[in-house]
Amino acid sequence: MTTTLPAPRTPDPMSAPPLRWGVLGSGFIAGSFVDALHKFTRQRVVAVGSRTAAKGADFAARHGVERSVVGYEALVADPEVDVVYVATPHSEHRDNALLAIAAGKHVLVEKAFTRNLSEATEVVDAARAAGVTAMEAMWTRFLPHIDIVRQLLADGALGEIETVFADHGQWFEKDPDFRLFDPAKAGGAMLDLGVYPVSFAHFALGAPGSALAAGTTAFTGVDRQISAVLTGFQAHPAAHAVLTTTLAARTPTTACVAGDAARVEIPGWFYAPQQITLTTRDGEVTTSGKSPYFEHEGLCLQAAHFASLVAEGRTESDLLPLDETLAVMATMDELRRQVGVSLPGETL
């Protein structure tokens, strides 16, 4: 058996029509996003909204943003902002996204989209009612190596899928004020780290019909570790997805899709720009070329995709539809429910 790898079909991010972006939040991911846009796209980040003037001004100076404004209401009301990127903690995503939608802005919301399915449904319903473009910022879906995997799956090159593996674990110092340990900020492994393996399983297999999870909690009560087996996939009834996430150890962060004809492996970080390796059943090995993007530079591709959606008048992405985001949220809800973890004011 001989199998060659297809070329990625990822558009040049410079080809996306330039829009005027406003950024809600001034943390690490917001800075990485802005830097990637400025380096690889024609998008313009015209404003950043922050809780305090000092933080906003510092962010704008460090990342070349034209101006900063105090308060998220001021940012979404800015007539020079076409698109809002929500980069606040998960606990704020619902309110921030609804604020932008109410102001008539298109909105790209960091993963995890919200704290849970109920909140995500509110945002999706509001965006559809308003006719604005909305999308989860699951940047992995738009990377070149993932498009290669997408084509292999569509072409049936792996054969009947048997198993999907994916893991994401990082080590963090036990600080109760750090957002991932803080229940009030929707902390825990699943929403920040586990969303990558869960989303990858949905990408490869679709939504599961059932799930079995085991987990432990951290010293603040948020989920420390969750391991899960997902089954009952409509298009792949024999397949299992085996997923793990943790806040307490730096795991390999790899992913694999194994079929009866071949398997494709993605090294760590599987969710960032990477090469992939295809190994056929008879042992033939093919490796893709290197990505032109390094680590968080790949954030530019989701922004370019989103800008193209807006420019073309499309309200949802074909690569990550809102219904799929809702399905991912539903899976994460169920995994957290099974391990007995909920956030303040939340009922799973």
TAHUBEL-V117671 format. One record per residue. N is the residue number from 1. SS is DSSP state (a for helix, b for strand, c for the rest). NEAR is the number of other ideal C-beta (glycine too) atoms within 10 Angstrom. D_LAST is the distance of its C-alpha to the last C-alpha in Angstrom with 2 decimals. Layout:
n=N ss=SS near=NEAR d_last=D_LAST
n=N ss=SS near=NEAR d_last=D_LAST
//
This chain:
n=1 ss=c near=11 d_last=47.25
n=2 ss=c near=7 d_last=47.36
n=3 ss=c near=18 d_last=44.44
n=4 ss=c near=8 d_last=44.67
n=5 ss=c near=19 d_last=41.95
n=6 ss=c near=16 d_last=41.60
n=7 ss=c near=12 d_last=41.98
n=8 ss=c near=18 d_last=38.95
n=9 ss=c near=10 d_last=38.96
n=10 ss=c near=20 d_last=37.34
n=11 ss=c near=13 d_last=39.21
n=12 ss=c near=11 d_last=41.11
n=13 ss=a near=26 d_last=38.92
n=14 ss=a near=12 d_last=42.16
n=15 ss=a near=11 d_last=42.42
n=16 ss=c near=22 d_last=39.43
n=17 ss=c near=12 d_last=40.64
n=18 ss=c near=14 d_last=40.41
n=19 ss=c near=21 d_last=37.99
n=20 ss=b near=16 d_last=37.56
n=21 ss=b near=26 d_last=34.34
n=22 ss=b near=27 d_last=32.72
n=23 ss=b near=31 d_last=30.38
n=24 ss=b near=26 d_last=27.70
n=25 ss=c near=25 d_last=27.50
n=26 ss=c near=25 d_last=30.19
n=27 ss=c near=15 d_last=28.72
n=28 ss=a near=10 d_last=29.60
n=29 ss=a near=17 d_last=27.90
n=30 ss=a near=23 d_last=29.37
n=31 ss=a near=19 d_last=32.78
n=32 ss=a near=18 d_last=32.58
n=33 ss=a near=26 d_last=31.62
n=34 ss=a near=26 d_last=34.53
n=35 ss=a near=18 d_last=36.96
n=36 ss=a near=25 d_last=36.14
n=37 ss=a near=25 d_last=36.63
n=38 ss=a near=16 d_last=39.90
n=39 ss=a near=11 d_last=41.24
n=40 ss=a near=20 d_last=40.44
n=41 ss=c near=22 d_last=39.98
n=42 ss=c near=15 d_last=41.77
n=43 ss=c near=26 d_last=38.70
n=44 ss=b near=16 d_last=39.38
n=45 ss=b near=25 d_last=37.01
n=46 ss=b near=19 d_last=38.61
n=47 ss=b near=23 d_last=36.37
n=48 ss=b near=29 d_last=33.71
n=49 ss=b near=26 d_last=31.74
n=50 ss=b near=25 d_last=31.09
n=51 ss=c near=13 d_last=30.33
n=52 ss=c near=12 d_last=33.85
n=53 ss=a near=12 d_last=37.17
n=54 ss=a near=11 d_last=38.13
n=55 ss=a near=16 d_last=35.12
n=56 ss=a near=23 d_last=35.41
n=57 ss=a near=17 d_last=39.15
n=58 ss=a near=15 d_last=38.90
n=59 ss=a near=21 d_last=36.41
n=60 ss=a near=21 d_last=38.64
n=61 ss=a near=10 d_last=41.71
n=62 ss=a near=12 d_last=40.28
n=63 ss=a near=19 d_last=38.85
n=64 ss=c near=11 d_last=41.44
n=65 ss=c near=24 d_last=39.41
n=66 ss=c near=12 d_last=41.73
n=67 ss=b near=13 d_last=40.31
n=68 ss=b near=23 d_last=37.51
n=69 ss=b near=20 d_last=36.14
n=70 ss=b near=16 d_last=34.46
n=71 ss=c near=14 d_last=31.15
n=72 ss=a near=23 d_last=28.82
n=73 ss=a near=12 d_last=30.08
n=74 ss=a near=13 d_last=33.54
n=75 ss=a near=26 d_last=32.58
n=76 ss=a near=22 d_last=30.90
n=77 ss=c near=17 d_last=33.85
n=78 ss=c near=19 d_last=36.39
n=79 ss=c near=7 d_last=38.42
n=80 ss=c near=11 d_last=39.35
n=81 ss=c near=23 d_last=35.79
n=82 ss=c near=19 d_last=34.91
n=83 ss=b near=24 d_last=31.65
n=84 ss=b near=28 d_last=28.98
n=85 ss=b near=28 d_last=27.33
n=86 ss=b near=26 d_last=24.22
n=87 ss=c near=25 d_last=24.40
n=88 ss=c near=25 d_last=22.65
n=89 ss=c near=20 d_last=19.80
n=90 ss=a near=25 d_last=16.33
n=91 ss=a near=22 d_last=15.46
n=92 ss=a near=20 d_last=18.28
n=93 ss=a near=28 d_last=17.95
n=94 ss=a near=23 d_last=16.51
n=95 ss=a near=16 d_last=19.15
n=96 ss=a near=26 d_last=21.87
n=97 ss=a near=29 d_last=21.47
n=98 ss=a near=18 d_last=21.51
n=99 ss=a near=20 d_last=24.53
n=100 ss=a near=31 d_last=26.36
n=101 ss=a near=25 d_last=25.68
n=102 ss=a near=12 d_last=26.94
n=103 ss=c near=19 d_last=30.03
n=104 ss=c near=11 d_last=30.62
n=105 ss=c near=22 d_last=30.02
n=106 ss=b near=25 d_last=28.87
n=107 ss=b near=28 d_last=25.98
n=108 ss=b near=26 d_last=25.16
n=109 ss=b near=28 d_last=21.87
n=110 ss=b near=26 d_last=21.52
n=111 ss=c near=22 d_last=19.00
n=112 ss=c near=28 d_last=16.14
n=113 ss=c near=30 d_last=16.29
n=114 ss=c near=30 d_last=13.61
n=115 ss=c near=27 d_last=10.67
n=116 ss=c near=24 d_last=8.18
n=117 ss=a near=21 d_last=9.00
n=118 ss=a near=14 d_last=9.13
n=119 ss=a near=22 d_last=11.57
n=120 ss=a near=27 d_last=13.33
n=121 ss=a near=16 d_last=14.03
n=122 ss=a near=16 d_last=15.59
n=123 ss=a near=27 d_last=17.80
n=124 ss=a near=24 d_last=18.84
n=125 ss=a near=12 d_last=19.72
n=126 ss=a near=18 d_last=21.68
n=127 ss=a near=23 d_last=23.52
n=128 ss=a near=14 d_last=24.51
n=129 ss=a near=9 d_last=25.69
n=130 ss=a near=19 d_last=27.69
n=131 ss=c near=11 d_last=29.16
n=132 ss=c near=20 d_last=28.60
n=133 ss=c near=22 d_last=27.92
n=134 ss=b near=26 d_last=24.49
n=135 ss=b near=25 d_last=23.42
n=136 ss=b near=29 d_last=21.21
n=137 ss=b near=23 d_last=23.57
n=138 ss=c near=26 d_last=23.02
n=139 ss=a near=27 d_last=26.69
n=140 ss=a near=25 d_last=26.99
n=141 ss=a near=22 d_last=27.10
n=142 ss=a near=24 d_last=30.33
n=143 ss=c near=23 d_last=32.30
n=144 ss=a near=22 d_last=35.49
n=145 ss=a near=24 d_last=34.63
n=146 ss=a near=26 d_last=31.43
n=147 ss=a near=18 d_last=33.60
n=148 ss=a near=23 d_last=35.88
n=149 ss=a near=26 d_last=33.07
n=150 ss=a near=17 d_last=32.01
n=151 ss=a near=15 d_last=35.61
n=152 ss=a near=20 d_last=35.93
n=153 ss=a near=19 d_last=32.93
n=154 ss=a near=9 d_last=34.26
n=155 ss=a near=10 d_last=37.73
n=156 ss=c near=11 d_last=36.67
n=157 ss=c near=20 d_last=38.46
n=158 ss=c near=23 d_last=36.16
n=159 ss=c near=15 d_last=36.58
n=160 ss=c near=12 d_last=33.88
n=161 ss=b near=23 d_last=30.85
n=162 ss=b near=15 d_last=30.11
n=163 ss=b near=16 d_last=27.89
n=164 ss=b near=25 d_last=26.10
n=165 ss=b near=21 d_last=25.77
n=166 ss=b near=26 d_last=24.31
n=167 ss=b near=23 d_last=23.60
n=168 ss=b near=27 d_last=23.16
n=169 ss=b near=20 d_last=23.79
n=170 ss=c near=16 d_last=25.47
n=171 ss=b near=10 d_last=26.83
n=172 ss=c near=18 d_last=26.29
n=173 ss=c near=6 d_last=28.12
n=174 ss=c near=11 d_last=26.14
n=175 ss=c near=11 d_last=26.18
n=176 ss=c near=11 d_last=23.65
n=177 ss=c near=8 d_last=24.58
n=178 ss=c near=14 d_last=23.92
n=179 ss=a near=17 d_last=20.98
n=180 ss=a near=21 d_last=19.36
n=181 ss=a near=21 d_last=19.41
n=182 ss=c near=17 d_last=18.41
n=183 ss=a near=18 d_last=14.85
n=184 ss=a near=12 d_last=16.12
n=185 ss=a near=22 d_last=17.03
n=186 ss=c near=26 d_last=13.76
n=187 ss=c near=26 d_last=15.66
n=188 ss=c near=33 d_last=15.18
n=189 ss=a near=29 d_last=16.70
n=190 ss=a near=30 d_last=14.18
n=191 ss=a near=29 d_last=14.07
n=192 ss=a near=24 d_last=17.80
n=193 ss=a near=26 d_last=19.39
n=194 ss=a near=31 d_last=17.26
n=195 ss=a near=25 d_last=16.84
n=196 ss=a near=25 d_last=20.53
n=197 ss=a near=28 d_last=20.51
n=198 ss=a near=29 d_last=17.54
n=199 ss=a near=25 d_last=19.33
n=200 ss=a near=29 d_last=22.57
n=201 ss=a near=28 d_last=21.42
n=202 ss=a near=23 d_last=20.41
n=203 ss=a near=23 d_last=23.80
n=204 ss=a near=22 d_last=25.72
n=205 ss=a near=23 d_last=24.20
n=206 ss=c near=16 d_last=21.87
n=207 ss=c near=18 d_last=18.36
n=208 ss=c near=24 d_last=17.75
n=209 ss=c near=11 d_last=17.45
n=210 ss=b near=10 d_last=15.84
n=211 ss=b near=21 d_last=14.81
n=212 ss=b near=13 d_last=15.61
n=213 ss=b near=19 d_last=14.64
n=214 ss=b near=13 d_last=16.11
n=215 ss=b near=23 d_last=15.89
n=216 ss=b near=15 d_last=17.19
n=217 ss=b near=16 d_last=16.48
n=218 ss=c near=22 d_last=18.98
n=219 ss=c near=9 d_last=21.01
n=220 ss=c near=18 d_last=18.81
n=221 ss=c near=16 d_last=15.58
n=222 ss=c near=24 d_last=14.21
n=223 ss=b near=27 d_last=14.12
n=224 ss=b near=21 d_last=17.82
n=225 ss=b near=22 d_last=18.05
n=226 ss=b near=27 d_last=16.10
n=227 ss=b near=18 d_last=18.16
n=228 ss=b near=26 d_last=17.22
n=229 ss=b near=15 d_last=19.18
n=230 ss=b near=26 d_last=18.32
n=231 ss=b near=16 d_last=20.44
n=232 ss=c near=15 d_last=21.18
n=233 ss=c near=22 d_last=22.32
n=234 ss=c near=10 d_last=24.24
n=235 ss=c near=10 d_last=27.10
n=236 ss=c near=20 d_last=27.28
n=237 ss=c near=10 d_last=26.61
n=238 ss=c near=11 d_last=28.18
n=239 ss=c near=23 d_last=26.40
n=240 ss=b near=20 d_last=24.02
n=241 ss=b near=26 d_last=22.28
n=242 ss=b near=16 d_last=22.31
n=243 ss=b near=27 d_last=20.43
n=244 ss=b near=21 d_last=20.34
n=245 ss=b near=31 d_last=19.56
n=246 ss=b near=24 d_last=20.55
n=247 ss=c near=25 d_last=21.57
n=248 ss=b near=15 d_last=24.35
n=249 ss=c near=11 d_last=26.81
n=250 ss=c near=11 d_last=28.41
n=251 ss=c near=17 d_last=27.93
n=252 ss=c near=12 d_last=30.06
n=253 ss=c near=21 d_last=27.52
n=254 ss=c near=16 d_last=29.05
n=255 ss=b near=30 d_last=28.10
n=256 ss=b near=21 d_last=29.88
n=257 ss=b near=27 d_last=29.95
n=258 ss=b near=18 d_last=32.21
n=259 ss=b near=21 d_last=33.87
n=260 ss=c near=12 d_last=36.79
n=261 ss=c near=16 d_last=39.21
n=262 ss=b near=20 d_last=38.13
n=263 ss=b near=20 d_last=35.45
n=264 ss=b near=25 d_last=34.62
n=265 ss=b near=19 d_last=33.73
n=266 ss=b near=26 d_last=32.59
n=267 ss=c near=14 d_last=33.40
n=268 ss=c near=16 d_last=31.50
n=269 ss=c near=16 d_last=30.22
n=270 ss=c near=26 d_last=29.28
n=271 ss=c near=25 d_last=27.28
n=272 ss=c near=21 d_last=30.36
n=273 ss=c near=22 d_last=33.81
n=274 ss=c near=25 d_last=35.17
n=275 ss=c near=15 d_last=37.64
n=276 ss=b near=24 d_last=36.64
n=277 ss=b near=16 d_last=38.55
n=278 ss=b near=21 d_last=39.04
n=279 ss=b near=17 d_last=40.45
n=280 ss=b near=17 d_last=41.78
n=281 ss=c near=14 d_last=42.03
n=282 ss=c near=9 d_last=45.68
n=283 ss=c near=7 d_last=45.01
n=284 ss=c near=12 d_last=45.94
n=285 ss=b near=9 d_last=44.13
n=286 ss=b near=15 d_last=43.73
n=287 ss=b near=12 d_last=42.23
n=288 ss=c near=20 d_last=41.39
n=289 ss=c near=13 d_last=43.06
n=290 ss=c near=12 d_last=41.75
n=291 ss=c near=19 d_last=39.48
n=292 ss=c near=12 d_last=41.27
n=293 ss=c near=21 d_last=38.31
n=294 ss=c near=11 d_last=37.51
n=295 ss=a near=13 d_last=34.00
n=296 ss=a near=17 d_last=32.48
n=297 ss=a near=18 d_last=35.40
n=298 ss=a near=27 d_last=33.41
n=299 ss=a near=27 d_last=31.22
n=300 ss=a near=24 d_last=34.15
n=301 ss=a near=27 d_last=33.45
n=302 ss=a near=26 d_last=30.09
n=303 ss=a near=27 d_last=31.78
n=304 ss=a near=25 d_last=34.78
n=305 ss=a near=22 d_last=32.74
n=306 ss=a near=27 d_last=30.87
n=307 ss=a near=26 d_last=34.22
n=308 ss=a near=17 d_last=35.70
n=309 ss=a near=22 d_last=32.95
n=310 ss=a near=19 d_last=33.65
n=311 ss=a near=14 d_last=37.39
n=312 ss=a near=9 d_last=37.30
n=313 ss=c near=8 d_last=35.25
n=314 ss=c near=12 d_last=32.32
n=315 ss=c near=16 d_last=28.89
n=316 ss=c near=18 d_last=26.89
n=317 ss=c near=22 d_last=27.66
n=318 ss=c near=8 d_last=28.79
n=319 ss=c near=17 d_last=27.85
n=320 ss=c near=25 d_last=24.25
n=321 ss=c near=14 d_last=23.35
n=322 ss=a near=21 d_last=20.47
n=323 ss=a near=11 d_last=19.06
n=324 ss=a near=20 d_last=19.04
n=325 ss=a near=27 d_last=17.22
n=326 ss=a near=19 d_last=14.46
n=327 ss=a near=19 d_last=14.59
n=328 ss=a near=26 d_last=14.45
n=329 ss=a near=25 d_last=11.34
n=330 ss=a near=18 d_last=9.73
n=331 ss=a near=26 d_last=11.26
n=332 ss=a near=28 d_last=10.19
n=333 ss=a near=19 d_last=6.42
n=334 ss=a near=18 d_last=7.54
n=335 ss=a near=26 d_last=9.96
n=336 ss=a near=26 d_last=8.10
n=337 ss=a near=15 d_last=5.91
n=338 ss=a near=16 d_last=9.48
n=339 ss=c near=19 d_last=11.13
n=340 ss=c near=11 d_last=9.24
n=341 ss=c near=23 d_last=8.82
n=342 ss=c near=18 d_last=6.95
n=343 ss=c near=22 d_last=9.22
n=344 ss=c near=11 d_last=11.19
n=345 ss=c near=8 d_last=10.07
n=346 ss=c near=15 d_last=6.46
n=347 ss=c near=8 d_last=3.78
n=348 ss=c near=16 d_last=0.00
//
